Amino acid sequence: MHALIAVTEKGAQTYTPADAAANPALAISDDHLTQILIATAKNAVVAAGFVFFHSTCENAIVDLCKMLVTIDPAPWLERVKDRKVSYEQVRTRSVSEIEHELVWKYLDDLERKSFPEKLEVLISILQPVTTKGVIPGFDFSLEEFRKLDELRHRFTHEPSFVEVIEDPNGKLKYFVNTVQYFIKLAELKYPGK
């Protein structure tokens, strides 16, 4: 950071090796600086891809929730059974219209919740017998998913591209497998739908 400020103050074109030598904290070889820049750029690209992938998979889960409501609204109605409606709604609308409105308002609210919270709701709706073997070679864990979600949160709200992201492909694959896992659970619960 100090080097960046020093170069900015003097201007990149006029900053010389003598300037760096005058301040030992800023003395860094061109090769070392290049290595730092390349590593930082790689980490930034991986972090950006991670955030994008997370968002894409989260949107897929929201779409799955909306599809499930249209297939079978009953378990979703259970989630809104204690919501209040106005006398005007009761007087002017049918029960099915009010139910439809309540469920879709619930889905709007759910969309603003965290990705793990969305998955918790899906688990309660789909009620899987097991989390093992649904997707061959993948065992879903909500706790593991929470760790990945926290990592995405850090990349988004506390970006630091110095930290090397371990096994980025494995982390991205976990997102994809998670979406496939929930789609498969939906297919198992509602075969042929």
C-alpha positions as CSV (number, residue, x, y, z in Angstrom):
1,M,0.0,0.0,0.0
2,H,2.9,2.4,0.9
3,A,4.5,1.7,-2.5
4,L,1.3,2.4,-4.3
5,I,0.8,5.7,-2.5
6,A,4.5,6.7,-3.2
7,V,4.2,5.9,-6.9
8,T,0.8,7.7,-7.1
9,E,2.2,10.8,-5.4
10,K,5.2,11.1,-7.6
11,G,3.7,9.6,-10.7
12,A,4.4,6.3,-12.2
13,Q,6.5,7.7,-15.1
14,T,8.8,9.6,-12.8
15,Y,9.2,7.1,-10.0
16,T,12.7,5.7,-10.1
17,P,14.8,3.0,-8.4
18,A,16.5,5.7,-6.4
19,D,13.1,6.6,-5.0
20,A,12.5,3.0,-3.9
21,A,16.1,2.8,-2.5
22,A,15.5,5.9,-0.4
23,N,12.7,4.2,1.4
24,P,13.7,0.6,2.3
25,A,10.1,-0.3,3.1
26,L,9.3,0.3,-0.6
27,A,12.3,-1.4,-2.1
28,I,10.9,-4.4,-4.0
29,S,12.4,-6.0,-7.1
30,D,10.5,-5.9,-10.4
31,D,10.3,-9.7,-10.4
32,H,8.9,-9.9,-6.9
33,L,6.4,-7.2,-7.7
34,T,5.3,-9.0,-10.8
35,Q,4.8,-12.2,-8.9
36,I,2.7,-10.4,-6.3
37,L,0.6,-8.7,-9.0
38,I,0.0,-12.0,-10.8
39,A,-0.9,-13.9,-7.6
40,T,-3.2,-11.1,-6.5
41,A,-4.9,-11.0,-10.0
42,K,-5.4,-14.7,-9.9
43,N,-6.9,-14.6,-6.4
44,A,-9.2,-11.7,-7.5
45,V,-10.4,-13.6,-10.5
46,V,-11.1,-16.8,-8.5
47,A,-12.9,-14.7,-5.8
48,A,-15.0,-13.0,-8.5
49,G,-15.8,-16.3,-10.1
50,F,-16.8,-17.8,-6.7
51,V,-19.2,-14.9,-6.0
52,F,-20.7,-15.1,-9.4
53,F,-21.1,-18.9,-9.2
54,H,-22.7,-18.6,-5.7
55,S,-25.2,-16.1,-7.1
56,T,-26.1,-18.2,-10.1
57,C,-26.6,-21.3,-8.0
58,E,-28.7,-19.3,-5.5
59,N,-30.9,-18.1,-8.3
60,A,-31.4,-21.7,-9.5
61,I,-32.5,-22.6,-6.0
62,V,-35.0,-19.7,-5.9
63,D,-36.4,-20.9,-9.3
64,L,-36.7,-24.4,-7.9
65,C,-38.7,-23.1,-4.9
66,K,-41.1,-21.3,-7.3
67,M,-41.5,-24.5,-9.4
68,L,-42.2,-26.5,-6.3
69,V,-44.9,-24.1,-5.2
70,T,-46.7,-24.6,-8.5
71,I,-46.4,-28.4,-8.3
72,D,-47.5,-28.7,-4.7
73,P,-48.5,-25.6,-2.7
74,A,-49.5,-27.6,0.4
75,P,-46.2,-27.7,2.2
76,W,-45.7,-24.0,1.4
77,L,-49.1,-23.1,2.8
78,E,-48.0,-24.7,6.1
79,R,-45.3,-22.1,6.3
80,V,-47.8,-19.2,6.0
81,K,-50.7,-20.6,8.0
82,D,-50.2,-18.2,10.9
83,R,-49.9,-15.1,8.7
84,K,-52.6,-12.5,9.2
85,V,-54.8,-11.2,6.4
86,S,-57.1,-8.1,6.5
87,Y,-60.8,-8.2,6.8
88,E,-61.0,-6.6,3.3
89,Q,-59.0,-9.5,1.8
90,V,-61.3,-12.0,3.4
91,R,-64.4,-10.1,2.2
92,T,-63.3,-9.5,-1.4
93,R,-61.1,-12.5,-2.3
94,S,-61.4,-16.3,-2.4
95,V,-59.5,-18.5,-0.1
96,S,-57.3,-19.8,-3.0
97,E,-56.5,-16.2,-4.0
98,I,-55.5,-15.3,-0.4
99,E,-53.4,-18.5,-0.2
100,H,-51.7,-17.7,-3.5
101,E,-50.9,-14.2,-2.4
102,L,-49.5,-15.4,1.0
103,V,-47.3,-18.1,-0.5
104,W,-45.8,-15.8,-3.2
105,K,-45.2,-13.1,-0.6
106,Y,-43.4,-15.8,1.5
107,L,-41.3,-16.7,-1.6
108,D,-40.4,-13.0,-2.0
109,D,-39.3,-12.8,1.6
110,L,-37.4,-16.1,1.2
111,E,-35.5,-14.7,-1.8
112,R,-34.0,-12.0,0.5
113,K,-32.7,-14.5,3.0
114,S,-29.3,-16.1,3.0
115,F,-28.5,-19.0,0.7
116,P,-28.2,-21.5,3.6
117,E,-31.6,-20.3,4.9
118,K,-33.2,-21.1,1.5
119,L,-31.7,-24.6,1.6
120,E,-33.0,-25.1,5.2
121,V,-36.5,-24.3,3.9
122,L,-36.1,-26.7,0.9
123,I,-34.9,-29.5,3.2
124,S,-38.1,-29.0,5.4
125,I,-40.3,-28.9,2.2
126,L,-38.7,-31.9,0.5
127,Q,-38.1,-33.9,3.7
128,P,-35.3,-36.2,2.3
129,V,-34.9,-39.6,3.9
130,T,-31.2,-39.3,3.5
131,T,-28.5,-36.9,2.3
132,K,-26.2,-39.8,1.2
133,G,-26.1,-41.2,-2.3
134,V,-28.6,-38.8,-3.9
135,I,-25.9,-37.5,-6.2
136,P,-23.2,-40.2,-6.7
137,G,-19.9,-39.2,-5.1
138,F,-21.5,-36.2,-3.3
139,D,-22.9,-36.0,0.2
140,F,-24.6,-32.7,1.0
141,S,-23.9,-31.1,4.3
142,L,-25.6,-27.9,5.4
143,E,-22.7,-27.1,7.7
144,E,-20.2,-27.5,4.9
145,F,-22.4,-25.3,2.7
146,R,-22.5,-22.6,5.5
147,K,-18.7,-22.5,5.4
148,L,-18.7,-21.8,1.6
149,D,-21.4,-19.2,2.1
150,E,-19.3,-17.5,4.7
151,L,-16.3,-17.5,2.3
152,R,-18.5,-15.9,-0.3
153,H,-19.6,-13.3,2.3
154,R,-15.9,-12.5,3.0
155,F,-15.1,-12.1,-0.7
156,T,-18.0,-9.8,-1.1
157,H,-17.8,-7.7,2.0
158,E,-14.2,-7.9,3.1
159,P,-12.2,-8.4,-0.1
160,S,-8.6,-9.3,0.3
161,F,-6.9,-10.9,-2.7
162,V,-3.7,-11.8,-0.9
163,E,-5.2,-14.9,0.5
164,V,-4.9,-18.0,-1.7
165,I,-8.2,-19.8,-2.2
166,E,-7.6,-23.5,-1.7
167,D,-9.2,-25.9,-4.1
168,P,-11.4,-23.3,-6.0
169,N,-12.6,-25.9,-8.5
170,G,-13.8,-28.2,-5.7
171,K,-15.7,-25.3,-4.0
172,L,-17.4,-24.4,-7.3
173,K,-18.3,-28.0,-7.9
174,Y,-19.8,-28.2,-4.4
175,F,-22.2,-25.4,-5.5
176,V,-23.2,-27.2,-8.7
177,N,-23.6,-30.5,-6.8
178,T,-25.8,-28.8,-4.2
179,V,-28.2,-27.5,-6.9
180,Q,-28.3,-30.9,-8.6
181,Y,-28.8,-32.5,-5.2
182,F,-31.9,-30.4,-4.5
183,I,-33.3,-30.9,-8.0
184,K,-32.9,-34.6,-7.5
185,L,-34.6,-34.5,-4.2
186,A,-37.5,-32.6,-5.9
187,E,-37.6,-35.3,-8.6
188,L,-37.7,-38.0,-6.0
189,K,-40.5,-36.4,-4.0
190,Y,-42.5,-35.5,-7.2
191,P,-41.8,-38.2,-9.8
192,G,-43.0,-37.3,-13.3
193,K,-43.7,-33.7,-12.5
